[in-house]
């Protein structure tokens, strides 16, 4: 009987060790449960036509259009963050001297990312402003967002659709 009891304990220890190793691997790779997600739920169901219109956040506004022809998909930004610091993107303080600009935009082939290409930005703004937004969803509505600041903390610059 001792051999069998020891065998059961060995299997139990192996199962516990395996579960612990899986949990540690998930934690080390940054995997998070649904409740730990930072930002809106990722989405790939929206197409370019679903994203046309006005988008707003407390720290900037964006209007996405499709003019067709050679002009293609264009945007205008108003009060856009000049960089990804928390003061420029998420803090309560009003954004002073935000970037007003225009350019073209494109949607990634997997429909998860929107890229902005500004017309005529100086080198510093080109390097520091937000160019890429993820596409997410909250309450069955699209949200354009990006994570900012310390990656260990959850700070999200998000734009929601405004009535057009």
C-alpha positions in Angstrom: 0.0 0.0 0.0 2.9 2.4 0.7 3.9 2.2 -3.0 0.5 3.1 -4.2 0.0 6.0 -1.7 3.4 7.4 -2.7 2.4 7.1 -6.4 -0.7 9.1 -5.8 1.3 11.8 -3.9 3.8 11.9 -6.8 1.1 12.4 -9.3 -0.5 15.1 -7.2 2.9 16.9 -6.7 3.5 16.7 -10.5 0.0 18.1 -11.2 0.6 21.0 -8.8 4.0 21.7 -10.2 2.7 21.7 -13.7 -0.2 24.1 -12.8 2.2 26.4 -11.0 4.7 26.4 -13.9 1.8 27.3 -16.3 0.7 30.1 -14.1 4.2 31.5 -13.8 4.7 31.3 -17.5 1.5 33.2 -18.2 2.5 35.9 -15.7 6.0 36.3 -17.1 4.8 36.8 -20.6 2.3 39.5 -19.7 -0.8 37.5 -20.3 -3.7 38.9 -18.4 -7.2 37.7 -17.6 -10.2 39.6 -19.0 -10.5 41.6 -15.8 -6.8 42.7 -16.0 -6.9 44.0 -19.6 -5.7 47.5 -20.1 -7.9 49.5 -22.4 -10.9 48.5 -24.5 -11.4 44.9 -25.8 -9.4 44.5 -29.0 -11.5 44.2 -32.2 -10.9 43.4 -35.8 -14.5 43.6 -37.0 -14.5 47.3 -38.0 -13.7 48.3 -41.6 -12.5 51.7 -42.9 -16.1 52.8 -43.6 -17.1 52.0 -40.0 -14.4 54.5 -38.8 -15.3 57.6 -40.9 -16.5 60.5 -38.7 -15.6 62.5 -35.7 -13.7 61.1 -32.7 -13.1 62.9 -29.4 -11.2 62.6 -26.1 -10.5 65.2 -23.4 -7.1 65.6 -25.0 -7.7 65.7 -28.7 -10.2 65.4 -31.6 -9.9 63.6 -34.9 -12.0 63.6 -38.0 -11.6 60.6 -40.4 -12.8 61.0 -43.9 -12.6 59.2 -47.3 -12.5 61.8 -50.1 -11.9 59.1 -52.7 -9.7 59.3 -55.7 -6.0 60.4 -55.3 -6.8 62.1 -51.9 -8.0 58.8 -50.4 -8.6 58.5 -46.6 -7.8 61.9 -44.9 -7.9 63.2 -41.4 -7.9 66.4 -39.5 -6.7 66.7 -35.9 -7.5 69.4 -33.4 -5.7 69.7 -30.0 -3.8 66.5 -30.7 -1.2 65.4 -28.1 2.3 66.5 -29.2 3.8 63.6 -27.3 2.8 60.6 -25.3 3.5 62.0 -21.8 0.6 61.6 -19.3 0.2 65.4 -19.2 -0.5 65.4 -22.9 -2.6 62.3 -23.1 -4.6 61.3 -20.0 -4.1 63.7 -17.0 -7.0 65.9 -15.9 -5.2 69.1 -16.7 -6.3 70.8 -20.0 -4.1 70.3 -22.9 -2.4 73.5 -23.8 -1.1 74.1 -27.3 -2.2 70.8 -28.8 -1.3 69.9 -32.4 -3.7 70.8 -35.2 -2.8 68.9 -38.3 -4.0 67.0 -41.3 -2.9 64.1 -43.4 -3.8 60.6 -44.5 -4.8 57.5 -42.6 -4.8 53.8 -43.3 -6.2 50.7 -41.7 -4.0 47.6 -41.2 -4.9 44.5 -43.2 -6.0 42.7 -40.1 -8.3 45.6 -39.1 -6.7 46.1 -35.7 -4.6 49.3 -36.1 -5.1 52.7 -37.6 -2.1 54.7 -38.8 -2.0 58.4 -39.1 0.5 60.1 -41.5 0.7 63.8 -40.8 1.4 66.4 -43.5 4.4 68.7 -42.7 5.4 68.0 -39.2 8.8 69.1 -37.8 11.2 66.3 -36.9 10.5 66.4 -33.1 6.7 66.2 -33.5 7.1 63.5 -36.1 9.1 61.5 -33.5 6.9 62.2 -30.5 3.3 62.5 -31.5 0.8 59.6 -31.6 0.7 58.0 -35.1 -0.8 54.6 -34.3 -4.1 53.8 -32.7 -5.4 50.4 -31.9 -9.0 49.6 -32.7 -11.1 48.3 -29.8 -14.6 48.0 -28.7 -16.7 49.1 -25.7 -20.5 48.5 -25.4 -20.6 47.4 -29.1 -19.0 50.7 -30.3 -15.6 51.2 -31.8 -12.9 52.9 -29.7 -9.6 54.2 -31.1 -6.9 54.0 -28.4 -3.2 53.6 -27.5 -1.5 52.8 -24.2 0.8 55.6 -22.9 3.3 56.0 -20.1 4.8 53.3 -18.0 3.9 49.9 -19.5 3.6 48.5 -16.0 0.7 50.8 -15.4 -2.5 51.1 -17.3 -2.8 54.5 -19.0 -4.9 54.7 -22.1 -5.5 57.6 -24.5 -8.9 56.8 -26.1 -11.1 58.4 -28.6 -14.8 57.7 -28.9 -17.1 58.4 -31.8 -19.1 61.6 -31.7 -22.4 62.2 -33.3 -21.9 63.3 -36.9 
